[in-house]
């Protein structure tokens, strides 16, 4: 009946559907949730665009990606400048001269570097980092590690930092400037009408039909026979019925609360809580993402984000890309190669955590390869 059946109406699936439809392909998109847009889904509450599955800031240095995504909505500029709360002490993120000044009273990059080097030497000597704790100390010293990394990381991954691999934190941004911009990318912004509008516009094509509330696995054979090809954006290990074992993931739980008697709860879009308590890792105040909010908004919406162990039946958010899981994924990828009419994509289909711009790149490349 269809040229392509696409499982999942998130960003990857929507881009594939849109681009293939433009080439005259007939597309069926099925989605197990009751809404489109996957984890970038936003809904409006009292005039506020609520990021239902955590904060999403679109950022890229790829001009092609930026031009592409701007076809589907307008963006307003937004610089992500999260702050850290450690037992009531407030620090700037990413780690920069503002952070170092607050901690140690230093005012020059040389003073900050000397302080970090001194703490690194005292803690590690000439030892090469063997785990996340040692890697973090080698980058920012013991004070920042203890206050701003250790508790947050152990909550996020559900494991002691000494047992986590060092690669998790190798990309930790450290700046010796007074710059609170978390990302280095040239283009950064938030869609003026929310992220859901992007996916709505992508899927708004006469060659695309969308059906929500459909679990592929409840009628697997039916959907496999509905199209010439299948694009699958779910968990690759689940697709193969966990034949080689279960890949590891981390999950999240979100508590949304509308505060109708508070205009400004925390003064920033994102505040990270870096001690082991409270149990949540951050609070998001959604109205601070917007520049176009109505003046009539008198309350605010906040979301507390709790890391959680993953088990089948709940949403997997982060792949645990250690050596063991990566090796297991490779076995599934090799098996997937035996099925040329099935394409695996997105963070779950390829077992990688992608920022949104990388998902755009991956989806466009997938379609390009299909149309060759």
C-alpha positions as CSV (number, residue, x, y, z in Angstrom):
1,X,0.0,0.0,0.0
2,X,2.9,2.4,0.8
3,X,6.4,3.0,-0.5
4,X,7.5,3.5,3.1
5,X,6.1,2.7,6.5
6,X,7.9,4.9,9.1
7,X,7.7,3.8,12.7
8,X,8.0,6.9,14.9
9,X,6.9,10.5,14.3
10,X,9.9,12.1,16.0
11,X,12.3,14.4,14.2
12,X,14.2,11.7,12.3
13,X,11.0,10.0,11.1
14,X,9.3,13.3,10.1
15,X,12.2,14.5,8.0
16,X,12.4,11.1,6.2
17,X,8.7,11.3,5.6
18,X,8.8,14.8,4.3
19,X,11.7,14.4,2.0
20,X,10.5,11.1,0.5
21,X,7.0,12.5,0.0
22,X,8.5,15.4,-1.9
23,X,9.9,12.8,-4.3
24,X,6.4,11.4,-4.9
25,X,6.7,8.5,-2.4
26,X,3.6,7.4,-0.5
27,X,4.3,7.4,3.2
28,X,2.6,5.9,6.3
29,X,3.8,7.1,9.7
30,X,2.8,5.3,12.8
31,X,3.5,6.5,16.3
32,X,2.8,4.8,19.6
33,X,2.4,8.0,21.6
34,X,-0.8,10.1,21.3
35,X,1.2,13.0,19.7
36,X,3.8,13.6,17.0
37,X,7.3,15.1,17.5
38,X,8.7,12.5,19.8
39,X,10.9,13.9,22.6
40,X,10.9,17.4,21.1
41,X,7.1,17.6,21.6
42,X,6.0,20.9,23.0
43,X,2.5,21.9,24.1
44,X,1.0,25.2,25.0
45,X,-0.1,25.7,28.6
46,X,-1.5,29.2,29.5
47,X,0.5,30.7,26.6
48,X,3.7,29.0,27.6
49,X,5.4,26.4,25.3
50,X,6.1,23.5,27.6
51,X,9.0,21.1,26.6
52,X,7.3,18.0,27.8
53,X,10.4,15.8,27.6
54,X,13.1,18.1,28.8
55,X,14.8,21.3,27.6
56,X,15.6,21.4,23.9
57,X,17.7,24.2,22.4
58,X,18.4,23.9,18.7
59,X,22.1,24.7,18.0
60,X,24.4,23.9,15.1
61,X,27.3,25.2,13.1
62,X,26.1,23.6,10.0
63,X,24.6,26.3,7.8
64,X,22.8,23.7,5.6
65,X,21.1,22.2,8.7
66,X,20.1,25.7,10.0
67,X,18.6,26.7,6.6
68,X,16.8,23.4,6.4
69,X,15.1,23.6,9.8
70,X,14.1,27.2,9.3
71,X,11.9,26.1,6.3
72,X,9.4,24.8,8.8
73,X,9.2,27.6,11.4
74,X,10.7,30.8,12.6
75,X,13.3,30.8,15.4
76,X,14.1,33.5,17.9
77,X,17.7,33.7,19.2
78,X,18.3,31.9,22.5
79,X,21.7,31.5,24.3
80,X,21.7,28.6,26.7
81,X,23.3,29.8,29.9
82,X,22.3,27.3,32.6
83,X,23.3,27.8,36.2
84,X,24.3,25.3,38.9
85,X,22.8,25.2,42.4
86,X,25.0,23.4,45.0
87,X,23.3,23.6,48.4
88,X,22.1,27.1,47.7
89,X,25.4,28.3,46.2
90,X,25.0,29.5,42.6
91,X,27.6,29.0,39.9
92,X,27.7,29.7,36.1
93,X,27.8,26.9,33.6
94,X,29.7,26.0,31.5
95,X,32.7,26.2,33.7
96,X,34.3,29.6,33.0
97,X,36.0,32.6,34.6
98,X,32.7,33.5,36.4
99,X,32.7,30.0,37.9
100,X,36.4,30.2,38.9
101,X,36.0,33.7,40.4
102,X,33.1,32.6,42.5
103,X,34.9,29.5,43.8
104,X,38.4,30.8,44.3
105,X,38.4,34.6,43.9
106,X,40.7,34.4,40.9
107,X,40.4,37.1,38.2
108,X,42.7,36.0,35.4
109,X,42.9,32.9,33.3
110,X,46.4,32.2,34.5
111,X,45.3,32.1,38.1
112,X,42.5,29.8,37.3
113,X,44.7,27.4,35.3
114,X,47.3,27.3,38.1
115,X,44.6,26.5,40.6
116,X,43.2,23.6,38.5
117,X,46.7,22.3,37.8
118,X,47.6,22.4,41.5
119,X,44.4,20.4,42.4
120,X,45.0,18.0,39.6
121,X,48.5,17.3,40.7
122,X,47.5,16.8,44.3
123,X,44.8,14.4,43.4
124,X,46.3,12.4,40.5
125,X,50.0,13.1,40.3
126,X,51.1,11.8,36.8
127,X,48.3,9.2,36.7
128,X,46.3,8.8,33.5
129,X,42.5,9.1,34.2
130,X,40.9,5.7,34.5
131,X,37.3,6.7,35.3
132,X,34.9,9.6,35.2
133,X,36.0,11.0,38.5
134,X,39.6,11.1,37.6
135,X,38.9,12.5,34.1
136,X,36.8,15.3,35.6
137,X,39.5,16.2,38.2
138,X,42.1,16.2,35.4
139,X,40.0,18.8,33.5
140,X,38.7,21.1,36.3
141,X,40.3,20.1,39.6
142,X,38.8,18.7,42.8
143,X,36.7,21.7,44.0
144,X,34.6,21.9,40.8
145,X,34.3,18.1,40.6
146,X,33.0,17.8,44.2
147,X,30.6,20.7,43.9
148,X,29.4,20.7,40.3
149,X,30.0,17.3,38.8
150,X,30.0,14.4,41.2
151,X,26.4,14.5,42.6
152,X,24.8,15.5,39.3
153,X,26.6,12.8,37.3
154,X,25.9,10.0,39.9
155,X,22.2,11.0,39.9
156,X,22.2,11.1,36.1
157,X,23.8,7.7,35.5
158,X,22.7,5.9,38.7
159,X,26.3,4.8,39.4
160,X,29.3,6.0,41.4
161,X,31.6,8.2,39.3
162,X,34.5,6.0,40.0
163,X,32.7,3.2,38.2
164,X,31.7,5.3,35.1
165,X,34.0,5.4,32.0
166,X,36.0,8.5,31.5
167,X,34.7,9.1,28.0
168,X,31.4,10.3,29.3
169,X,32.9,13.6,30.4
170,X,35.7,14.2,27.9
171,X,33.6,16.8,26.1
172,X,33.1,18.8,29.3
173,X,33.2,22.5,28.2
174,X,35.8,24.5,30.1
175,X,36.5,28.1,29.2
176,X,39.0,30.6,30.4
177,X,36.8,33.6,29.4
178,X,33.8,35.3,31.0
179,X,31.4,33.6,28.6
180,X,28.2,31.9,29.9
181,X,27.2,30.6,26.4
182,X,27.0,26.8,26.9
183,X,27.3,26.0,23.2
184,X,30.0,27.1,20.8
185,X,27.7,26.8,17.7
186,X,27.2,29.7,15.3
187,X,23.4,29.2,15.1
188,X,21.3,28.9,18.3
189,X,17.6,29.4,18.8
190,X,14.2,28.2,20.0
191,X,11.2,27.8,17.5
192,X,8.9,30.7,18.1
193,X,5.8,28.5,17.9
194,X,7.3,25.5,19.7
195,X,8.9,22.3,18.3
196,X,5.6,20.5,17.6
197,X,4.9,23.0,14.9
198,X,8.1,22.0,13.0
199,X,7.0,18.4,12.8
200,X,3.4,19.3,12.0
201,X,4.7,21.3,9.0
202,X,7.0,18.4,7.9
203,X,4.2,15.9,8.0
204,X,1.7,18.2,6.2
205,X,1.9,16.7,2.8
206,X,-0.8,14.9,0.8
207,X,1.5,11.8,0.3
208,X,1.8,11.4,4.1
209,X,-0.7,9.8,6.4
210,X,-0.1,9.6,10.1
211,X,-1.7,7.4,12.7
212,X,-1.2,7.9,16.4
213,X,-1.5,5.5,19.3
214,X,-0.2,2.6,17.2
215,X,2.3,0.2,18.8
216,X,4.3,-1.4,15.9
217,X,5.0,-4.5,18.0
218,X,1.3,-5.3,18.6
219,X,0.8,-5.9,14.9
220,X,4.3,-6.3,13.6
221,X,3.6,-8.5,10.6
222,X,0.8,-6.3,9.4
223,X,3.1,-3.2,9.3
224,X,6.0,-5.1,7.8
225,X,3.7,-6.0,4.9
226,X,2.2,-2.5,4.4
227,X,5.1,-0.9,2.6
228,X,7.9,-1.7,0.2
229,X,10.3,-0.5,2.9
230,X,10.2,0.1,6.6
231,X,12.0,2.9,8.4
232,X,12.3,2.0,12.1
233,X,13.2,4.6,14.8
234,X,12.6,2.5,17.9
235,X,15.0,0.3,19.8
236,X,17.0,-1.9,17.5
237,X,17.4,-4.6,20.2
238,X,13.6,-4.7,20.7
239,X,13.1,-5.0,16.9
240,X,15.1,-8.2,17.0
241,X,13.3,-9.4,20.1
242,X,16.5,-8.9,22.3
243,X,18.0,-11.9,20.5
244,X,21.6,-11.1,21.6
245,X,20.6,-9.4,24.9
246,X,19.2,-6.1,26.1
247,X,21.1,-2.9,25.4
248,X,21.4,-0.6,28.4
249,X,19.6,2.8,28.6
250,X,18.9,5.5,31.2
251,X,15.4,6.9,31.5
252,X,13.9,10.1,32.9
253,X,10.8,11.1,34.8
254,X,9.3,14.6,34.5
255,X,7.1,16.4,37.1
256,X,5.3,19.4,35.5
257,X,3.8,22.0,37.8
258,X,2.0,25.2,36.8
259,X,2.4,27.9,39.5
260,X,-0.4,30.4,38.9
261,X,0.7,32.8,41.7
262,X,4.4,33.1,40.7
263,X,5.5,35.1,37.7
264,X,9.2,34.2,37.9
265,X,10.2,31.0,39.8
266,X,14.0,30.8,39.3
267,X,15.1,33.6,37.0
268,X,16.6,31.2,34.4
269,X,15.4,28.6,31.9
270,X,17.6,25.8,33.3
271,X,19.0,25.4,36.8
272,X,21.0,22.2,37.6
273,X,21.0,20.8,41.1
274,X,24.5,19.3,41.5
275,X,24.4,17.8,45.0
276,X,23.1,14.2,45.5
277,X,20.0,15.8,47.0
278,X,17.5,16.7,45.8
279,X,16.8,13.7,43.6
280,X,16.1,15.7,40.5
281,X,19.0,16.9,38.3
282,X,17.4,20.2,37.1
283,X,14.4,22.4,37.1
284,X,13.3,23.9,33.8
285,X,11.2,27.1,33.8
286,X,9.7,27.1,30.3
287,X,8.7,30.8,29.9
288,X,12.3,31.8,30.0
289,X,12.8,30.1,26.6
290,X,10.3,32.4,25.0
291,X,10.6,36.0,23.8
292,X,7.0,36.2,22.5
293,X,5.0,35.2,25.6
294,X,1.8,37.1,26.1
295,X,1.8,39.9,28.7
296,X,-1.3,38.3,30.1
297,X,0.7,35.3,31.5
298,X,0.7,35.7,35.2
299,X,2.0,32.3,36.3
300,X,4.8,30.0,35.3
301,X,5.4,26.4,34.4
302,X,8.3,24.5,35.9
303,X,9.5,20.9,35.3
304,X,11.6,18.8,37.6
305,X,13.7,16.2,35.8
306,X,14.5,13.0,37.6
307,X,16.9,10.4,36.2
308,X,15.5,6.8,36.4
309,X,16.6,3.3,35.8
310,X,15.4,1.9,32.5
311,X,13.4,-1.3,32.2
312,X,11.2,-2.5,29.3
313,X,8.0,-0.7,29.1
314,X,9.3,2.8,30.0
315,X,10.9,5.3,27.6
316,X,14.6,4.9,27.0
317,X,16.3,8.3,26.8
318,X,20.1,7.8,26.9
319,X,22.0,4.9,25.5
320,X,24.8,3.7,27.8
321,X,27.6,3.7,25.3
322,X,30.3,1.8,27.1
323,X,32.4,-0.8,25.4
324,X,30.1,-3.7,26.4
325,X,27.0,-2.1,25.0
326,X,28.7,-0.8,21.9
327,X,29.9,-4.3,21.1
328,X,26.4,-5.6,21.6
329,X,25.0,-2.9,19.3
330,X,27.4,-3.9,16.6
331,X,26.0,-7.4,16.6
332,X,22.5,-6.0,16.1
333,X,23.8,-3.6,13.4
334,X,25.3,-6.6,11.6
335,X,22.0,-8.4,11.8
336,X,20.2,-5.3,10.5
337,X,22.4,-5.3,7.5
338,X,20.8,-8.6,6.5
339,X,17.5,-6.8,6.0
340,X,17.9,-4.3,3.1
341,X,14.3,-3.3,3.1
342,X,14.5,-2.1,6.7
343,X,16.2,1.1,7.7
344,X,17.2,1.8,11.3
345,X,17.6,5.5,12.3
346,X,17.4,8.0,15.1
347,X,19.0,7.6,18.6
348,X,17.3,4.3,19.4
349,X,17.7,2.7,16.0
350,X,21.4,3.5,15.9
351,X,22.0,3.4,19.7
352,X,23.6,6.9,19.9
353,X,22.6,10.0,21.7
354,X,22.3,12.8,19.1
355,X,21.7,16.5,19.3
356,X,18.9,17.7,17.1
357,X,21.1,19.0,14.4
358,X,22.8,15.6,14.1
359,X,19.5,14.0,13.7
360,X,18.7,16.4,10.8
361,X,22.0,15.4,9.2
362,X,21.4,11.7,9.7
363,X,17.9,11.8,8.3
364,X,18.9,13.8,5.2
365,X,21.7,11.5,4.6
366,X,19.4,8.5,4.9
367,X,17.0,9.9,2.3
368,X,19.9,10.8,0.0
369,X,21.1,7.2,0.1
370,X,17.6,5.9,-0.5
371,X,17.2,8.1,-3.6
372,X,20.5,7.3,-5.3
